Amino acid sequence: MGLILGYEKGEAVVGLKGVSLGGIPVPNAWLGNLKNKNLVKEFASRGAFWKSFSNGVADIKVKEGHILIKLKE
């Protein structure tokens, strides 16, 4: 599974880049057409997990081999 992680304009960005099973890519339709969409932006307005996640994150940085998520106090 590939992910897009970041922090832009004051909110977390989390996206699904793609999913493979046994090296075979899973079609976007099977993933609910969520590939390459910002899941936080897509679902935060509905409340629940993504809104809570975004509200608790102060910054996300991705560097080679590392993910740093700074939480709000």
C-alpha positions in Angstrom: 0.0 0.0 0.0 1.2 3.5 -0.8 0.2 6.6 1.1 0.4 10.3 0.6 1.2 12.0 4.0 1.7 15.7 4.6 0.5 18.9 6.3 -0.8 21.8 4.2 -2.8 24.9 5.0 -3.1 24.0 8.6 -4.5 20.5 8.2 -3.2 17.0 7.8 -3.2 15.4 4.3 -3.6 11.6 4.2 -4.2 9.9 0.9 -4.2 6.4 -0.6 -1.7 6.1 -3.4 -2.5 2.6 -4.3 -2.9 -1.0 -3.1 -1.3 -4.1 -4.5 -2.0 -7.8 -3.7 0.8 -10.1 -4.7 2.2 -7.4 -6.9 -1.1 -6.8 -8.7 -2.6 -3.4 -8.3 -6.1 -3.3 -6.9 -8.5 -1.3 -9.2 -9.5 2.2 -7.9 -13.2 1.1 -8.2 -12.6 -1.6 -5.7 -11.1 1.0 -3.3 -14.2 3.0 -3.4 -12.6 5.5 -5.8 -10.5 6.9 -3.0 -7.1 6.6 -4.8 -5.2 9.9 -4.8 -7.8 11.8 -2.7 -7.2 13.6 0.5 -9.1 11.4 3.0 -9.0 14.1 5.6 -10.7 16.6 3.3 -13.0 14.0 1.9 -14.3 12.7 5.3 -13.6 15.3 8.0 -16.8 17.1 7.4 -18.6 14.0 8.5 -16.9 14.1 11.9 -15.5 10.9 13.5 -12.0 9.6 12.9 -10.6 11.9 10.2 -11.8 15.1 11.9 -10.4 14.0 15.2 -7.1 13.0 13.6 -6.7 16.3 11.8 -7.6 18.3 14.8 -4.9 16.5 16.9 -2.0 17.0 14.3 0.2 20.1 14.4 2.6 19.0 11.6 3.6 16.0 9.4 7.0 15.6 7.8 8.1 12.7 5.6 11.8 12.2 5.0 13.6 9.2 3.6 12.9 6.4 5.9 11.1 8.5 8.5 7.6 9.9 9.3 7.4 12.6 11.9 4.0 13.5 13.2 3.9 16.4 15.7 0.8 16.3 17.8 -1.0 19.4 19.1 -1.0 19.9 22.8 
